[in-house]
Amino acid sequence: MINAHKLETVLSENGTLILQGLPFQAGESVEVIILGKSSQIPSKPVLEDNSCPLKGSIIFYDEPFEPAVLLEDWEVLK
């Protein structure tokens, strides 16, 4: 399970970064990833809810007009 916590702060003049008020216990192992904050507004809005996860992906159908189940396998016809 990943326990992520987002915190925004500003570096001090000497480049020191101080993180306070983190929801972790003393001695707990954490991973720190530093991302520079861009002041530019993205040209396209980002979908945060991921409502179109396959948008732009390539879809190929081997036999698009064939039935998904063979007629011999239909229990209804037996």
PLY file of the C-alpha trace (Angstrom):
ply
format ascii 1.0
element vertex 78
property float x
property float y
property float z
element edge 77
property int vertex1
property int vertex2
end_header
0.00 0.00 0.00
1.34 3.41 -0.95
0.80 6.24 1.50
1.45 9.41 -0.52
1.54 12.90 0.92
1.81 16.09 -1.12
3.52 19.12 0.35
4.47 22.38 -1.34
7.34 24.45 0.01
10.04 26.87 -1.11
13.77 26.19 -0.93
15.81 28.43 1.31
18.60 30.61 -0.11
21.24 27.92 0.38
19.06 25.24 -1.26
18.04 23.56 1.99
14.65 21.90 2.08
12.85 21.49 5.41
9.74 19.29 5.56
7.53 19.67 8.62
4.20 18.20 9.64
4.54 14.94 7.72
2.10 12.13 8.62
4.83 9.54 9.22
6.37 8.12 12.38
9.96 8.73 13.48
12.21 5.99 12.08
9.76 5.10 9.31
11.34 4.61 5.87
10.09 7.05 3.21
10.89 7.84 -0.43
11.33 11.47 -1.45
10.70 12.67 -5.02
11.34 16.33 -5.81
9.39 17.94 -8.68
9.94 21.50 -9.82
6.68 23.40 -9.96
6.00 24.78 -13.43
4.53 28.25 -13.70
3.12 27.50 -17.16
-0.51 26.52 -17.63
-0.82 23.27 -19.61
-2.30 23.71 -23.10
-4.64 20.74 -22.63
-6.54 20.10 -19.41
-5.40 16.94 -17.67
-8.13 14.41 -16.87
-7.59 13.73 -13.19
-10.38 11.16 -12.93
-8.87 9.13 -15.81
-12.30 8.86 -17.46
-10.79 7.92 -20.86
-7.88 5.56 -20.08
-7.82 4.05 -23.59
-8.07 7.35 -25.50
-5.39 7.46 -28.17
-4.49 3.77 -27.85
-4.50 1.50 -30.89
-7.24 -1.11 -31.05
-7.12 -3.92 -33.62
-9.74 -6.61 -34.18
-8.61 -9.87 -35.81
-12.06 -10.84 -37.11
-14.47 -8.00 -36.31
-17.53 -9.59 -37.97
-17.15 -13.09 -36.57
-19.12 -14.14 -33.46
-17.25 -14.06 -30.18
-18.38 -17.63 -29.38
-18.48 -20.43 -31.95
-21.95 -21.78 -32.79
-20.86 -25.24 -31.55
-20.16 -23.79 -28.11
-23.59 -22.18 -27.59
-25.36 -24.10 -24.81
-28.69 -22.59 -25.89
-28.60 -24.41 -29.24
-28.06 -27.84 -27.68
0 1
1 2
2 3
3 4
4 5
5 6
6 7
7 8
8 9
9 10
10 11
11 12
12 13
13 14
14 15
15 16
16 17
17 18
18 19
19 20
20 21
21 22
22 23
23 24
24 25
25 26
26 27
27 28
28 29
29 30
30 31
31 32
32 33
33 34
34 35
35 36
36 37
37 38
38 39
39 40
40 41
41 42
42 43
43 44
44 45
45 46
46 47
47 48
48 49
49 50
50 51
51 52
52 53
53 54
54 55
55 56
56 57
57 58
58 59
59 60
60 61
61 62
62 63
63 64
64 65
65 66
66 67
67 68
68 69
69 70
70 71
71 72
72 73
73 74
74 75
75 76
76 77
